[in-house]
């Protein structure tokens, strides 16, 4: 077997390896003879790979071993509970092999049914937009993924980490079978990665899991079960968006990237991270002031007439995440970023300090 092909295939599946040592088999690659899969109780990834054996092999160990081998071709052989990797006459390596009967009852990849999501390209654009606001704080599980809500023939996607909120609207022609679900952050991250490698995608969302396919690679993800109180995303947007905000938005100038970069450098210079103070006092100049014990940065940016007077303290790192949008508006409560047609939205909230 070609080493580079084997390594590339395993690296595609590797994000679904578990880091939890409580169930060792979830840290293994599962080989069927036709495919290879990894499953960590949250997501699973399966892709075609023909091998002369079936069984589970320690994932990280196999990956690290393959990365140290320079040979082009490998020979894979099994003997009971041992996988042998031979490199001509120069090397012989052995790994433990777990037989399928010891783990197959844990999980089997569901069959991919008819897709629930039409216009997958638009859906993936929304996922890519919202992933920036997915939280890693496990104390609020609703924030650990992207919420998808079906409303009036369309889909609304939301994500928040308390400091930011991302929102996307996706046209939906087919009738979906759900009203509101939460796709986990790891599942969404892998959807984005796989979609970048393939032009043909399918998405299916069931009552407790979601499936995604990119060519012959399959991705499974458990849905996040929400708490009894659902997050009121629409209410948050209504509160923070000015009534005529679309008319007041202005194109993001190139100079803003340089200003935000300097603000990030200064505010991130110490452990006790500081914030950037932004002020517009009616003289058509936005003033950016960042200060830490390592130094300070002052910049002015000419603002258009559509930008009202504003004063806000904010994390410049979060602002930097919005510079790939087209338009911006500063308010006293948040900074609003949108694309040209306002289908994708990103709000960065004010900091208390």
C-alpha positions in Angstrom: 0.0 0.0 0.0 1.2 3.5 -0.8 2.2 5.2 2.5 1.2 8.7 1.5 -2.2 7.7 0.4 -2.8 5.7 3.6 -1.6 8.7 5.7 -3.7 11.2 3.8 -6.9 9.0 4.2 -6.3 8.5 7.9 -5.8 12.2 8.5 -9.1 12.9 6.8 -10.8 10.6 9.4 -8.6 11.5 12.4 -10.7 14.5 13.7 -13.3 11.9 14.9 -10.7 10.1 17.1 -11.5 10.5 20.8 -9.2 12.2 23.2 -11.0 10.5 26.1 -9.1 7.5 27.5 -12.1 6.0 29.3 -13.2 4.1 26.2 -10.0 3.1 24.4 -11.6 1.8 21.3 -12.9 5.3 20.5 -9.2 6.3 20.1 -8.9 3.7 17.3 -9.3 3.7 13.5 -11.9 1.1 12.6 -11.1 -0.7 9.3 -13.7 -2.8 7.5 -11.7 -3.9 4.5 -13.5 -1.4 2.3 -13.6 1.7 4.5 -12.0 3.2 7.5 -13.9 5.1 10.2 -13.3 6.9 13.5 -16.0 7.7 16.1 -15.7 9.7 19.3 -19.3 9.6 20.6 -20.0 13.0 19.1 -19.0 12.7 15.4 -18.0 9.9 13.1 -16.2 10.1 9.8 -16.0 7.2 7.3 -14.2 7.2 3.9 -13.3 4.5 1.4 -10.0 2.6 2.0 -9.3 -1.0 0.9 -7.2 -3.0 3.3 -6.4 -6.7 3.6 -7.8 -6.9 7.1 -10.7 -5.8 9.3 -10.1 -4.5 12.9 -9.3 -1.5 15.0 -5.9 0.0 15.4 -4.7 2.7 17.9 -5.2 5.9 15.9 -2.6 8.4 17.1 0.1 5.7 17.3 -0.5 4.6 13.7 -0.6 8.2 12.5 2.6 9.2 14.3 4.3 6.0 13.0 3.4 6.6 9.4 4.6 10.2 9.6 8.1 9.0 10.6 8.4 6.5 7.7 9.9 7.8 4.5 9.3 4.7 2.4 6.9 5.0 -0.5 5.3 1.5 -0.1 4.2 -0.4 2.9 3.0 -4.0 3.5 0.1 -4.6 5.9 -0.4 -8.0 7.4 -2.3 -9.4 10.4 -1.8 -12.3 12.8 -4.6 -12.7 15.3 -4.4 -9.5 17.4 -1.4 -8.0 15.8 -1.1 -5.6 12.8 2.3 -5.8 11.1 3.6 -2.9 9.0 6.6 -3.9 6.9 8.9 -1.5 5.0 10.8 -3.8 2.7 13.8 -5.3 4.6 14.4 -2.0 6.5 11.6 -1.9 9.1 9.0 -4.0 10.8 6.5 -2.4 13.2 3.6 -4.0 15.1 0.5 -2.5 16.6 -2.3 -4.1 18.6 -5.4 -5.1 16.5 -8.9 -5.3 18.0 -11.3 -7.6 16.2 -14.6 -6.2 15.0 -16.7 -8.2 17.3 -15.2 -6.2 20.3 -16.5 -2.8 19.1 -19.1 -3.0 16.3 -21.9 -3.0 18.8 -20.8 0.5 20.0 -21.7 2.3 16.7 -22.5 1.7 13.1 -22.7 4.5 10.6 -26.4 5.2 9.8 -27.5 4.9 6.2 -27.7 8.2 4.4 -31.4 8.9 3.6 -32.9 11.5 1.3 -31.5 15.0 1.9 -33.5 17.4 3.9 -31.6 20.5 2.9 -31.8 21.8 -0.7 -29.4 24.4 -2.0 -26.5 22.9 0.0 -24.1 25.6 -1.2 -26.1 28.3 0.5 -26.4 26.2 3.6 -22.7 25.7 3.8 -22.1 29.4 3.4 -24.3 29.9 6.4 -22.5 27.3 8.4 -19.1 28.9 7.5 -20.4 32.3 8.6 -21.8 31.1 12.0 -19.0 28.9 13.0 -17.0 31.9 14.2 -19.4 32.5 17.1 -19.7 28.9 18.3 -18.8 28.7 22.0 -16.4 26.3 23.8 -18.0 27.0 27.2 -19.5 23.6 28.2 -21.7 25.2 30.9 -24.2 26.4 28.2 -24.6 23.5 25.8 -26.9 25.4 23.4 -24.0 27.6 22.6 -21.7 24.7 21.6 -23.1 24.5 18.1 -25.1 26.2 15.4 -28.9 26.4 15.8 -30.9 25.8 12.6 -34.5 27.1 12.7 -37.0 26.5 9.9 -39.2 29.5 9.3 -41.5 30.2 6.3 -39.7 28.2 3.7 -36.3 29.3 4.8 -33.6 28.4 7.3 -32.2 30.7 9.9 -28.8 29.8 11.4 -27.5 31.2 14.6 -24.5 30.9 16.9 -23.3 32.8 19.9 -20.5 32.7 22.5 -22.0 35.6 24.6 -19.4 38.0 23.2 -20.5 37.7 19.5 -23.6 36.5 17.6 -23.6 35.3 14.0 -26.7 34.9 11.9 -27.4 33.6 8.3 -30.5 33.3 6.2 -30.7 30.4 3.7 -33.4 29.9 1.1 -35.0 26.5 1.4 -37.2 25.1 -1.4 -37.9 21.6 0.0 -39.9 21.0 3.1 -37.7 20.1 6.0 -38.6 17.7 8.7 -37.5 19.7 11.7 -38.4 23.0 13.3 -35.3 23.7 15.5 -32.1 21.7 15.9 -28.5 22.4 17.1 -25.6 21.0 15.1 -22.5 20.5 17.2 -19.4 22.6 16.7 -17.2 19.7 15.7 -19.8 18.4 13.2 -20.0 21.9 11.6 -16.2 22.3 11.5 -15.8 19.0 9.7 -18.6 19.9 7.3 -16.7 23.0 6.3 -13.5 21.1 5.9 -15.0 18.3 3.8 -17.0 20.7 1.6 -13.8 22.5 0.7 -12.4 19.2 -0.7 -15.5 18.2 -2.7 -18.1 20.1 -4.8 -20.9 17.6 -4.3 -22.6 17.7 -0.9 -25.7 16.2 0.8 -27.1 17.1 4.2 -29.7 15.2 6.2 -31.0 16.1 9.6 -32.9 13.5 11.7 -34.5 13.7 15.2 -31.2 13.0 17.0 -28.4 13.2 14.5 -27.3 14.8 11.2 -25.5 13.3 8.3 -23.3 15.0 5.7 -21.6 13.5 2.6 -18.9 14.8 0.4 -18.4 12.4 -2.5 -17.9 9.1 -0.8 -16.9 10.4 2.6 -19.6 10.3 5.3 -19.9 12.5 8.4 -22.2 11.7 11.3 -22.9 14.1 14.2 -25.1 13.9 17.2 -27.4 16.8 17.7 -27.1 18.9 20.8 -30.0 18.5 23.1 -31.2 22.0 24.2 -32.2 23.0 27.7 -35.8 23.7 28.5 -35.4 27.4 27.8 -34.5 28.1 24.1 -32.2 31.0 23.3 -34.2 33.9 21.8 -31.8 34.7 19.0 -34.4 36.8 17.1 -35.1 38.8 20.2 -31.4 39.6 20.7 -31.0 40.8 17.1 -34.1 42.9 17.4 -32.7 44.5 20.5 -29.3 45.3 19.1 -30.0 46.2 15.5 -31.1 49.8 14.9 -34.3 50.1 12.9 -32.7 51.4 9.8 -29.3 49.8 10.2 -29.0 48.5 6.6 -29.2 52.1 5.3 -26.5 53.2 7.8 -24.0 50.5 7.1 -20.8 51.6 5.3 -18.1 49.7 3.3 -15.3 48.5 5.4 -12.2 50.5 4.4 -8.9 48.7 3.9 -7.3 50.9 6.6 -9.5 49.4 9.2 -7.6 46.1 8.9 -4.3 47.8 9.8 -5.9 49.6 12.7 -7.4 46.5 14.1 -4.1 44.6 13.7 -2.3 47.2 15.8 -5.0 47.2 18.4 -4.7 43.4 18.7 -0.9 43.6 19.1 -1.2 46.1 22.0 -4.2 44.6 23.8 -2.8 41.1 23.6 0.6 42.0 24.8 0.0 40.9 28.4 -1.8 38.2 30.3 -4.3 40.7 31.6 -5.8 41.5 28.2 -7.2 44.9 27.6 -9.8 46.3 25.2 -9.9 48.9 22.5 -11.8 52.1 23.1 -13.6 53.4 20.0 -15.1 56.9 19.9 -16.8 59.2 17.4 -17.7 62.5 18.8 -19.4 64.1 15.8 -16.2 65.2 13.9 -16.5 62.4 11.3 -13.4 60.6 12.7 -13.6 57.2 14.5 -10.9 57.3 17.2 -9.3 53.9 18.2 -7.4 53.8 21.4 -5.7 50.7 22.8 -3.5 50.6 25.8 -1.7 47.9 28.0 1.3 47.9 30.2 3.4 47.2 27.1 2.3 50.3 25.2 -0.6 52.0 23.4 -1.9 52.7 19.9 -4.0 55.6 18.6 -5.5 55.6 15.2 -8.2 57.7 13.4 -10.5 56.5 10.7 -12.7 58.8 8.6 -16.3 57.7 9.0 -19.2 58.5 6.6 -22.2 60.6 7.4 -24.3 57.5 8.0 -22.2 56.6 11.1 -23.7 58.2 14.2 -21.7 59.3 17.2 -20.6 56.3 19.2 -18.5 55.3 22.2 -17.7 51.6 22.9 -15.1 49.4 24.5 -14.5 46.2 22.5 -12.2 43.2 22.0 -10.3 43.9 18.8 -9.6 40.2 18.2 -13.4 39.7 17.8 -13.5 42.7 15.4 -10.7 41.2 13.3 -12.9 38.1 12.8 -15.5 40.4 11.0 -13.1 42.0 8.6 -14.0 39.5 5.9 -17.5 41.0 5.6 -18.3 43.9 3.3 -20.1 46.5 5.5 -19.9 47.7 9.1 -21.8 49.9 11.6 -20.6 51.0 15.0 -23.2 51.5 17.8 -22.9 52.0 21.5 -23.8 48.4 22.2 -22.1 46.5 19.4 -20.4 46.5 16.1 -22.4 45.1 13.2 -20.9 43.4 10.2 -22.8 42.2 7.1 -22.2 41.0 3.6 -23.6 42.9 0.6 -27.1 41.4 0.6 -27.4 41.2 4.4 -27.8 37.4 4.4 -24.9 36.9 6.7 -24.6 39.0 9.9 -22.0 39.2 12.7 -22.4 41.2 15.9 -19.6 41.9 18.3 -20.9 43.1 21.7 -19.4 45.8 23.9 -17.0 44.8 26.6 -17.5 45.9 30.2 -13.9 46.9 30.6 
